[in-house]
Amino acid sequence: ADLTTQFLELPLKNPLMNASGVWCSVASQLEALAESAAGAMVSKSCTLQPRDGNPEPRYRVINGERTFGSINSMGLPNEGFAYYLRYAQRHDYEQKPLFMSISGLTLDDNLTMVDSLKDAVIPALLEVNLSCPNVPGKSQIGYDFDAMDTLLAEVSSGYQRPFGVKLPPYFDMAHFDEAAEILNRYPLVAFVTCINSIGNALVIDIDSETTLIKPKDGFGGLGGDYVLPTALANVNAFYRRCPEKTIIGCGGVKSGTEAFLHLLAGATLVQIGTSLYEEGPGIFPRVLDELAAIMDDKGYKTIADFRGKLKTIA
Ligand SMILES: C=Cc1c(C(=O)O)[nH]c(=O)[nH]c1=O
């Protein structure tokens, strides 16, 4: 099977990449992703100034007879915008595309980072995170449609180049419609990444009768197996509603099977979060081999043969 693909006319060796926030917070991790088999990579969502984030424990896997997923309330720890811009200026773009994720605490901070990235004139692709669920006291932009509209208008007029957004999961058809209506009014929004973690879940340990993580009384973003059907729904909902835009799928990918399903649902690229956190960059060749085997079994020679071709029941 041929796993090559394109993203906004850029040729990629394959459709896999990390999810922002996983294995991408410091230079050594970014360099490991650059060296890995991933077709692309994204840096940790950054704020203008460095942040320590929330107290630990703030990330835990949820295990039964196997790992079912993860819960996190990192609280947006990051080295600050200038650090990731410095990495982006030395990244080898011939090796693979680099996405840079920003998640400013204010509209002004987002616009300051956007201006600096524009002035840097580098091929990094901007992913504006509208969906961080873990900054205490900050509700996420993705669930405030007026704030989302304002932010997209300001970033479009400031950046004046194609960019993308990282969306939270939506759970209501009217919300898919409303979010897509806004996105479709901004032609510079070239891609949409669905989904971020399912916000404010609560995982409890029965033996200690205690929450698994410390921040926010144990409420945190859910990832892993638990979120796959919601991730596929969001990928397909925006794939149907935003025909001019490219969809990046994220959520519940741990093998070639889930990567195939995201592509079938309409994703062009597929991000891996929880499973990458647990397995490390060695997951990329494994998932690629599994995806190629599924394509061979089904007789698909290229990703274009099945991408977006999800069938419904007549
Ligand atoms: C950027 C902050 C995020 C975080 C975090 O840093 O807590 N966790 C997530 O699951 N998604 C985010 O978007």
The ligand as an ORCA input file, in Angstrom:
! r2SCAN-3c Opt
* xyz 0 1
  C      -3.637     23.355     25.554
  C      -4.107     22.809     26.671
  C      -4.665     21.457     26.704
  C      -4.392     20.613     27.748
  C      -3.594     21.017     28.940
  O      -2.476     21.578     28.767
  O      -4.128     20.788     30.051
  N      -4.940     19.356     27.787
  C      -5.745     18.904     26.784
  O      -6.245     17.754     26.828
  N      -6.023     19.705     25.727
  C      -5.511     20.971     25.632
  O      -5.814     21.664     24.633
*
